Amino acid sequence: MALTKEKLIGDYDWGALCLPTVPWAKSTRKMPFFARNDETPFLVAAVMGLQHCFAMIGGLITPPFVVMRFSVAFTDVKLQQYAIAASLILSGIFSIVNCLQFKIPGTPYVLGTGVLSVLGTSFTFLPVFENGISAMRADGTDAEDAYGKMLGTVMVCSFLEIFLSFIPKDKLRRMFPPIVTGVAVMCIGIGLTGTGMKYWGGGTVCAETSWKNHNEAYDLVGFNSITENATGVEWNKIPPIPAGTVCGGKTCCAAGDVALPFGSPELVGLGFSVFVMLVLVELFGSPMMKNCNVIIALLFGYFVAGLSEKCVGSTCRKFVVDTNIENAESITFLWVKSFKLGFYGPAVFPLLIAFLVTTLETIGDIGAVYDASEESVESEEFDKSIQGGLLSDGVCSFLAALGTGMPNTTFSQNNGVIALTKCASRRAGVACGCWLIFFGVLAKVSGIISSIPDCVIGGMTTFLFVNVFISGLKTVAQVDLTSRRNRMILAISLGVGIGVAIVPGIFADMRASYGTSPFFPCRGPFRTEDDCTDAERGVRDGIVQFLSTPYCVGTVLALLMNAILPPDMEILRKDAPISENKA
């Protein structure tokens, strides 16, 4: 087959894709549309795939980076870098499988959607991993072993989504209506947004310690005497704390060589630079830039942090150092680092809820892909894509755990890329997967990401996390909010779900209760923690894990209320015609 110019480059209108836009002006440019099975020119597929890669890379790297940096690895930079690389490689492989779609021999079933829908590491599982690892570490389990136990538990729980993939989508939607899934996604978004703000202020360690007891957290020799009665001017004269300094037995908020109190103006300002660039790209950016707004804003914040220094007198310290980049390997791949697989019972129920949520999200995401691809959702192909997509989610989450990564799911933000570029060709999805694998194998890319200050990561993740909440809000908007029944379901489920997100310790401290409930048998007048059997501890920790996870308790309450509340009574209006009241 001859490689012609048409097949290599095509006649795509690159100006419409790449030229900046004038705010509030209507565009007269038109771009060609590529259907899912069209033979897209090589260059077009490569560029469109790169756009999809950039559109998802910010959200894709966040879950493994957050879990490793703040729950597992802490100061082990190489482990953080490996987790990022593994997530990129796994997402690339699974995206290719999902787009191509493979028929399962001897059955009418398929694996993959067969449309341009890419897979990436899911946000939904982030709070479960954080809570589970934290609980295991509190019981004395090594952090890496705790991560391995979470991976093993994911492998078991992934069979729920595999099972659900063989149930018709209409039955699934009747079992779990939008009001239930919307509550789940909103609770996930609210909980994660609070976490993003902690990163923005300097990191979770600082957020959990520094602001609660400022003088204790910064109990340096001579430091408290300066800060105790310091005025605004005097505060600015306080020298930066060297990174890694131990303050009152706790770690300072470090960014490069600089360490500052949580919420310092310098840290907040660097995170805010990400928000500024997001707005500028939305105002003036080309369609291609808007598709990649998250990664552009993140790199801009990283650039600003790289130019910034904290100086006191002649001593200046940098917010970004290149140590992580220099120490990173040139290339890497899966299983360079391995974790001992195990099982953690208390995380089972939260993980099952998470897989249920991603199942329902995937159905909606695939429908959105069909709409953007100008394909009919009233067809056998669509039903086959739903079945294949759900099966792909479950199988790929199982394989991701084997590959040392977190569970994967369909990424919804890439639907906007299809709508803007008018390219729904599966070749672009395959190209996206290849780009992800390429960036994952290049370990220096992970080195760059691991050197980004927490405050800059926080500015980016806060934007991403609140978009999760908006997705849930969009789902809830599909129901009748004037209905008394629906309002009651939302009030009860969101009331408790959001409450747990805002005050997570309300149920987490139950493990320390003193004989107040038979559900927590490890405590009592004549029993100590040492008397607790593994089974008793598992029951106790499972209940605490469930009650401390916002979307778990919110989703279960929404399911319960939806099942027991009767339909609204019809209102008989006196001023309405008799025929209308009968209707």
N, C-alpha and C positions, 0 to 999 in steps of 0.2 A: 504494500500500500504506500503510495507516494505521499510524502510530507509536503503539502502545498502551503502557501502563505495563509490561505483561508483556514486551514486546519491548525496551523501553529499560532497565528496572531488574530485572525478574524478582522472584522470591521467595527469593533465595539467603540462606542462613543466614550472615550476615556475622559474627555473634558467634563461631561456631565457627572462623572463619578468622582473626579479628583479636584476640580476647580472649587474654590471657596464660594459660599453662598452669601447673598446680600440679605440681611435680616428683613423680614416682613415683605419681601418681594416674591412674586410668583415666578416659578421657573417655567420656561417654554421648551426646555430640552426634553427629548424623548429617548428612551433607551430600549434596545431590543429585549424581548423576553425569551428566556431559555427554559423550556419545559424539562421535567425531571429526566427524561430519556434522550434529550437532544445531545448531539455530538458537539459539545462546547469546545471551541478552540483551546489549545493547550495553555496559552498565556492567560486567557480569560479564566479558565478553570483554576490555574495556579494563583492568580491574583484574588479571585473570589474566595478560594480556599484560605488564603492568608488573612482575608478580612474576617472570615468566620473564626479563624484561629485567634486573632486579636480580640474579637468580640467576646470570646469565651474565656480567654486565658486568665484575665483578672479574677473572675469568679471561680475558675477551675483550680487555681493554685491556693486559694484562700483556705479551704477546709484543712488540707494536709499541713499547710504552713502554720495555721493557728494551733492545731492539735499538737504538732511537734514542738513549736516554739514556746507555747504557754502551758502545755500539759505533760509532755514527755521529755523532750530533749533539753530544753532550757538553754544551757550554754554549749551543747554539742551541735556546732554549726554544721558539721558534715552530715549528721543525721537529718537535720532540717533540709539540707540541700538534696539529699537522697529522696526524701518524701516528696518534694516538689517534682523532681525528675521522674519518679515512678508514676506520679499522678498524670503528668504530661504524656508519658509513653503509653500507659494503659488507656487513657482517654482517646489517644490517636488510633490505637488498634481497634478499640471497640466502636469508634465512630465509623471506621471503614467497614467493619462487619455490618453495622446497623444500616448504612446507606446501600450497600450492595444487596443485602437480603439473600439468605440461603434457604433452600427447601430442605426440610428434614425428610430423609429417605423413608419411604413406606408409610408416610402419613400425609394428611392434607395441611399440615402446619408448616410455618416458616420461622426463621430466626432473623430478625431485623425488620425495619419498616419499609425499605425499598424506596424511600424518599430522602430528601436532604434534611435529615434530623441527626444531629451529632450528640454524642454522649460525653458527659464530664462528671467529675466528682461532685456529689450532691451536698448542698447546704443542709438538707433536712437532717442528716445524721450527725452534724457537727455538735449540737448540744448533747446528744446521747454519748458520743465519744468523750467529750469534756467531762460530763458528770460521772460517767462510768470509770474513767481513768482516775479522776480525783478521788472517788470513793475507794477504789482499790489501793491507791497510794496511801490513803488515810489508814487503811488496815494493814499497811506494811508491805504491800506488793511492790516490786520494782517497776518503775514506769514503763520500761520496754516490755516487760512481761505482761503488764496490764494492757498495753496496746495489742500485743499478740492475742490475749484473751478476747479482746473486742473483735479482732479479725475473725477468730474462730466462731464467735457467736454470730457474726454477720453471715458467715457461710451457712449456718443452720437456718437462720431467719430468712435468708434470701429465697428459700423454697416457697414461702408464702406468695411472693410475687410470681414465681414460676407457676404455681397452682392457679392463681387468679388470671393468668394470661389465657387460660383455656375456658374461662367463663365469658359469655357474651357481654359486650360493653354496656348494653342497655340494662342488663340485670345488675351490673356493678353500680351504675349510676342510680338505680332505684334503691339499692342497699345503702349507698353512701351519697346522698344528694349534695348539691353545691353548698348548702348552708353548713354541712358538716365539714367538707373539705376546706371551705373558705375559712372557717374558724381555726382549723389546724394550721393552715398556711399563715394566717395573720398572727397566731401565737408564736410560730417559728420566727417570723420577721421581727416581732417586737422583742423577743428574747435576744436575738442576734444583734439588733440595733444597739441595745444597751451594751453588749460586748464590744461592738465596734467603737463606741464612745470611750470605753476603757482603753482600747488601743490608742485612740486619738490623743488621750491625755498623757500617754507615756507608757502604757502597758498594763496588763491585768494585775501584775504583782503590785505595782504602784497604786492602782485603783483600790485594791483590797486592803492595803496597809497604810500608805502614806497619808491619805486624806482623813483616815479615821483618827490617827494619833500622830500629828505632824511632828511634834517635838521628839516623840519616841522613835519614829521612823528615821529621823535624821539626827540621831544622838551622836554626833561627831564631837571630838574634842574641840571646844571653843565655838562650835557651830550654833548650839542652842543659845549661848550667851549673846550671840549676834542677832539671832532671829526672834528672840522672845519678845522684845519690845521695838523691833525694827520698824521704821517708817518706810513709805514707798521708795524714797530715794535711797535709804540705807540698804533696803532689800536688794536693789540692783547692784550694790557693791559686793554682795556675797560672791566669793569665787566659785567657779564651777567645781562640782565634786568629780574626781577622777572615776571613770567607768570601772565597775566592779567593786567599788568601795562598799563595805558592809556597814550598814547604818543601824545600830540598835539590834543587831542580829537579823536584819532584813536587807534585801537587795534594793539599791537605789534605782531610779528610772534612768536607764542608760540609753543613749543614742550615739553610736560611734564612740568617741572619746569623751563625750559630755554626759554628765549625770545631773539631772535636775529634779525638783519636786514635781509630783503629779499635777498636771494641769498648768504647768508653767507657760507663760505667754509664748515663749520660743517654740515649745512643742505644739501648742494649739495652733500657732500661726503656720507652722510647716504643714500640718494636716489640712488647714484651711486653704492652702495653695492648691490642693487637689480639687476642692470644690470650685475655686475660681476658674480653673482650667476647664472643668466640666461645663460651666456656664458659657465660657468663651467658645468652646467647640460647638456647643448647641446653637449659639448665635451666628457664628461666622464659618464654622467648619464645612468642608465638602461632605457629600454623602458618605464617602469612604471614611473620613475622619469621624463622623458621627457614629458610624458603625463600630469604631474602635475607641470611643471616647474614654472608656475606663482605663485602658492601658496607656493612652496618651496622657491622661490626667495623672496617673500614677508615675509615669516617667518624668513628667514635669515637676511633680512634688519631689521626686528623687533628685532631679537636677538642682532644684532650689536648695534642698538640704545639703547637696554636695558642695554648693558654693557658700554655705552658711558656716559661721564659726561663733563660738562663745568665747569672748575675750574679756579678761580682767587684767588691766595693766598691759604688760608685755606678753602675758601668757594667753595663748589662744588654743582652743580645742575644737576639733572638727566633729560635725554631726554624722558624717559618713567617712568610713575608712575602707581601704581596699584589701584589708587582710583576708576577708572571706573569699573575695574573688581570686586573689593570688593563691590561696590554699586549696581552692576547688580543683578537682581533677579535670583533665581535658575532655574526657568522654566518660559516660557511665551507662548502666543498663539495669534492668530488673534483677533482684536478688543479690546485688552487690552487698546489701544489708538485709539480714533476715531476722524474723521474730518467731519465738516459740509460740505456736498456736495453742490456744486453750479455750476455755468456755467460762463465761460469767453470767450466771443465771439471772441476777437482778436486772440485767440490761435487755433481757429477752422481750418483755412486754413493750418497753419504749421502742425497741428496734422493729417489732412487728407493726406498731403504729406508724413508724417512719416509712416502712415499706408499703403500707396501705396508702399513706399520703402520696408517695411518689407514684404509685400505681394510678391513682386518680389524676394526678398532675400530668402524667405521661399521656393519658387519653386525651386530655385537653390540648396538650402541646402538639400531638400528632394531628389533631383536627385543625389547629392553627397553621401547621405546615401545609396541609392540603389546601386551605383557603389561600395562603400566600402563593402556593404553587399553581393556583387556578385549576385544581383537581376537584372532582365531585366527592363529597362525603357520603353520598347516598349510593355507594357502589360496593361490590364485593372486594375490590382492591383496598378500599379504606378499612373494611373489617379485617382483612388479612394484615394490613399494616398495624392495626391496633394489637392484634394477637401477636404478631412478630415483634412489635416494639416492646410490649410488656414482657414477653419471653426473653428478649434481648437484655432488658433492664435487669431481670432476675439472674440470668446466667452470667452476665458481665459483672454484676456485683459479687457473685460467688467467685468468679475468676479474679476479680480485682483484689479480693481478700487473699487469694493464693499468691497474687503478685505483690503483696505487702501494701496494697492501697485501700482507700476507703470506698464505699459503695458508689456506683455510678447511676446516673439517670439522664433522661433526655433534657437538653438545655433549651429553654424557651426563648432566651434573648436572641438566638440566631434566627428566629422567625422574622424579626425586624430587618435583618440583613437581606433576607430573600425579598421582602417587600420593597426595600430601597434599591437594590441592585437589579431586580427583575431576573435573577438567575436562580432557578430552582433545580438546576442540573445536578444529578448525583455525583458527577465528576468533581464538582466543587467540594462536595462533602468528603470524597476520597482524598482530594488535595489537602483539605483541612486536616484530616487525620495524619497525612504524611508530614505536614508542617509541625504538628504537635509532637510526633515521634522525633523529628529532627531536633526541635528545641529541647526535648527531654534528654536525648542522648548527649547533647552539648552541655556538659556539666557546668560550664562557666555561666550559662544562663541562670541556673539555679543559684550559683554563687552570687550573681548580681542581685537576684531577688532576696536572698538571705541577708544582704547588706543594707536593705532598705530600712530606715528607722521605723519603729513601731508607730510613731505618731503619723507618719505618712501612710503606712498601711491602714491605720485607723480611719484616716480621711477617705480612703478608697472603699474600705469595707463598710463603713457607715452608709455610704451611698448604695452599695450593692445590697446590704441587708434590708434597708428600708424598702427597696424595690420588691423584696420577697413579701413584705407586708402589703404593698400595693397590689401584688398579684392576688393575694387572699381577699383584699377589699374588692377587687374586680369580680372575683368568684361570688362573693356574698351579694354583690349588686345584682346578680341574676335572679335573686328571690324577691318576693314581695315584702318590702320592709314596712309596709303599712299594716301587715298582718300581726295581730296580737300574739299569735302562736310563734311566729318567726322571731318577733322581738323578744319574747320570753326565752327562746332557745339561745339567742345571741347574748342576752343579758347575763344569763346564768353561766354559760360556757366561757364567754370572754371575760366576765367578771373574775372568775377564779383563775383562768389561764393567764390573763394579763397581770392579775395580782401576784401570781407566783413568779412571773417574769420580773416584776418590779421589786418584790421582796422574796427572793429565792430561799432565804433562810427560814421562812415560816414553817416549812415541813422538814427541811434538811436537818434541823436540830432535834428531830424526834428520836434519832438514834441515841441521844444522850438523855432521854426522858427517864424518870425514876419510877418505874413500876406503875406508870399511868395507863398502860394499855396492854392487853394480852397479845396484840400484834407485834410487840417488841419485847420478846421474852428474855432478851439478854440483859435486861436491867430489872432490878427489884430489890426489896429489902435484904434478901439473903443471897443475891446472885451478883456476880461481877462479870465483866467482859470476858474474863478467862473461862467462865463456866459456859459460855455460849458455844453450842455445837455449830458445825458448818451449815447444817440445814436451817437452824434457827437464824443464824446470821444472814443466810441467803434470803429467807422470808423477810426479815427486817429490812435489809438493804434494798430488796426489790420494791417494797412498798415505798420506801423513802425515795428511791430513784424515780418511781412513777409519779409520786406527788410533787417532786421537785422539778420535773420537766414540764414546762408550760403547755406545750402542744399535746402532751399525753393526757393530762388531766382535762384540758379544754376539749380535746376531741372526744374523749369518753363521755364527758358531760353532754356534749352536743348530740352524740349518738343516743344516749339515754333519753334526753329530752325529746328528741325527734321520734323516738319509739313510743313514748308513753303519753305525750300531749295530744289531745284530740284536735281535730280540725276546728277552725274558727266557725262559730255559729253565724248563719246568714242574718243580716240586719234587715228588719222590716221597717221601711220608711213610710210614715203616715202621709207624706205629701207626694209620694210616688204613685203612678197609675197602678191599678190592680194587676194588670197584665205584667208589668215590670217586676212587681213583688213576687208573682208566681214564678217568673223566669228565674 
